[in-house]
Amino acid sequence: MTPGQLQRAWVLQAQADAERGVLECRMCQRRGPLEETTTLWRNGLLIFALCDRCAASHDVVFSPTQAGVDVRARRRSPMELVTHRVHGPR
């Protein structure tokens, strides 16, 4: 599937989900209610959805382009990685 086909498929699914009041976040792919989602619409079509959880932890910038809209996100704080040492047999 090409990126364009994937985008069109997401838009169609998002439209159907929005009519039911449930949307999928484009960042974490979690589904949630419309009232807990930031959405970007263009010409009556939903083109981006962002859950409140991702919006709280990222700075998101929407920029119009000739091809559509460029969306960029950056974490507000460093990501913490926790590692555990695995002990072998004793």
N, C-alpha and C positions, 0 to 999 in steps of 0.2 A: 504494500500500500504506500503510495507517495505521501509526502507531508500534506499536500493540498487535499488529497482524498481523506486523509485522517482528520484534518481540520473540518472538512464538510460533514463527516460522520459525527464528530463531536458536536458541531452546531446543531445538527438534526436531533441528536439524543438530548442535548441540553434544552432545546425548545420543548420537546416532549416532557422532560423532567420538570421544567419551569411551569408548565401547565398543571402538573400534579403538585407543585409547591415544593419540590425536592431538587437540589442541584448538586453536582459533583465539582469539588474544588480542582482547579487545573494544576495546583501545586502538589497536594498530597493525595488526590483522588478519593478523598472521603466524601460520602454523600451526607447532606444535611438539609435542614429546612431553609426555604427561601429567605426567611427573616433573619437567619444567621449567616448570610452570604452577601458579599459585595459583588455587584454585577456590573458589567459594561455592555451596553446595547448599542448597536449601530444599524440604522435604517430598519428598526423594528426587529432585528435579530440579536439574540444573545451571543456575544463573541468571547466573553471571559467571565469566569466566576471564581471567587476567592473566599474561602471560609474564614470566619472570624478568628479562628486559632492561628491560621497562617498570616492573616493580616496583622495580628498582634505582635508577631515575631519577625516581620519583614517590612522593609521599606519598598513599596511597589510604585513603579513609575510607568504610566501609559503615555506613549508618544504616537501621534498620527503619522502614517507614512503613506506613500502613493499606493502601496499594496494592501494597506489595512491599518492595523495598530500593532506597534512594537510594545511588548510588555517585558519589563525587567524587574527582578526582585533581588534584594540583598538582605541577608540576616542582620538584625540589629545588634546582636551580641555573638561572640564566638561560640561555635558549637563545641560542647564538651564531650570528649570521647572517654569512656570508662573501659578499662581493660581489666581482665581478671587473669591471674596466673593460674595455669592448669598444672596441678601436681600429678606426676606420674605415680605408678605403683611404688610402694615403699618396701 
